[in-house]
Amino acid sequence: MSQTINIYCDESCHLENDGQSAITLGALSCPLEQRREISVRLREIKQRHGLPQSTEIKWGKVSPAKLDFYLAWIDYFFDDDDLCFRGVLIPDKQVLEHGSRGQSHDDWYYKMLFTLLKVLLKPENHHCIYIDWKDTLSGRKAAKLHEVLCSNSYDFDRSIIKRVQPVVSKESELLQLCDLLIGAVGYTNRGLSTSPAKLALVERVKQRSRLTLQKSTLLRASKFNLLRWEGSSHD
């Protein structure tokens, strides 16, 4: 039976010249009918740990003082069967050769977003995709992504991909949770170890997923699906 799936997308260090080696793209998905309940539960965890419901959760804000809270959010993800995560890791953006491939970094970036999302798009379902609002160009980015996804999915009447829409991450617990998960993947693959709190979160994700976070999972893995992309810019 057809259902509507909400997908929340975020990225880390995706810019071409930001001084970082690894790029991490992530998508957190859940059935539309479960979205409200999941958001309420995540806000309740905030409250139990003394945080205002309006607090924006981001990987960059992880600190020892609220480690128990962050661990609780990670555990909630793994305990809720309606939540699934898909990530794409590009371990070294230095291998990209856009010029010789006749494309820009933006062209390649949209290809990677399709690579991220294509595993989640089922022709029998409808999908609403939400991306993090970063600046005034976010609307144009959403329209371009919608065009690319529909074209590559042969979804010419946009029945499979109903919507691609920017949202403010501060207003979406699901987008915040996605940020936390891609943060753990990125931290591991950049070889960082300066934050004991972040290392503790990485270890919890590894423990619960039974993954190293450095290798691709099986394509059919549903709860925590990861692709380590080792191609070049034409892929």
RARAQUI-V850884 format. One record per backbone hydrogen bond with DSSP energy under -1.0 kcal/mol. CO is the residue of the C=O (numbers start at 0). NH is the residue of the N-H. E is the energy in kcal/mol with one decimal. If there is no record, write none. Layout:
co->{CO	CO}
nh->{NH	NH}
e->{E	E}
This chain:
co->{2	3	4	5	6	7	9	11	20	22	23	24	25	26	27	28	29	30	31	33	34	35	36	37	38	39	40	41	42	43	44	45	46	51	57	58	63	65	66	67	68	69	70	71	72	73	74	75	79	83	84	85	86	87	88	89	91	92	97	98	103	104	105	106	107	108	109	110	111	112	113	116	116	121	125	126	126	127	128	129	130	134	136	137	138	139	140	141	142	143	144	145	146	147	148	149	153	154	159	162	164	166	167	168	171	172	173	174	175	176	177	178	179	180	181	182	183	184	185	186	187	194	195	196	197	198	199	200	201	202	203	204	205	217	222	224	225	226	231}
nh->{125	31	127	29	129	27	25	23	92	89	11	87	9	85	7	83	5	33	34	37	38	39	40	41	42	43	44	45	46	47	48	50	49	54	60	61	66	69	70	71	72	73	74	75	76	77	78	79	82	28	224	26	226	24	228	22	94	95	102	101	107	108	109	110	111	112	113	114	115	116	117	119	120	124	4	161	162	6	164	8	166	137	140	141	142	143	144	145	146	147	148	149	150	151	152	154	155	157	126	128	130	132	170	171	175	176	177	178	179	180	181	182	183	184	185	186	187	188	189	191	190	198	199	200	201	202	203	204	205	206	207	208	209	220	84	86	216	88	234}
e->{-2.4	-3.0	-2.6	-2.0	-3.3	-2.6	-2.7	-2.0	-2.8	-3.0	-2.3	-2.5	-2.1	-2.3	-3.1	-1.9	-2.7	-1.7	-1.4	-2.4	-2.4	-2.5	-2.4	-2.3	-2.1	-2.3	-1.8	-1.6	-2.2	-2.5	-1.3	-2.8	-2.0	-2.0	-1.5	-1.6	-1.5	-2.0	-2.6	-1.9	-2.0	-2.2	-2.6	-2.2	-2.0	-1.8	-2.0	-1.6	-1.6	-2.7	-3.0	-2.3	-2.3	-2.7	-2.8	-2.6	-1.5	-1.3	-2.0	-1.2	-2.0	-2.5	-2.2	-1.5	-2.1	-2.0	-2.0	-2.3	-2.4	-2.3	-2.7	-1.5	-1.1	-2.2	-2.9	-1.7	-1.3	-2.7	-2.8	-3.2	-2.7	-1.9	-2.2	-2.4	-2.1	-2.3	-2.6	-2.4	-2.1	-2.6	-2.8	-2.4	-2.3	-2.5	-1.5	-2.8	-1.1	-1.4	-1.9	-3.3	-1.8	-2.9	-2.1	-1.7	-1.8	-2.4	-1.9	-2.0	-1.8	-1.9	-2.6	-1.7	-1.6	-1.8	-2.8	-2.6	-1.8	-1.8	-1.1	-1.7	-1.0	-2.4	-2.0	-1.8	-2.5	-2.4	-1.8	-2.4	-2.6	-2.5	-2.7	-2.5	-1.9	-1.7	-2.6	-2.9	-2.8	-3.2	-1.9}
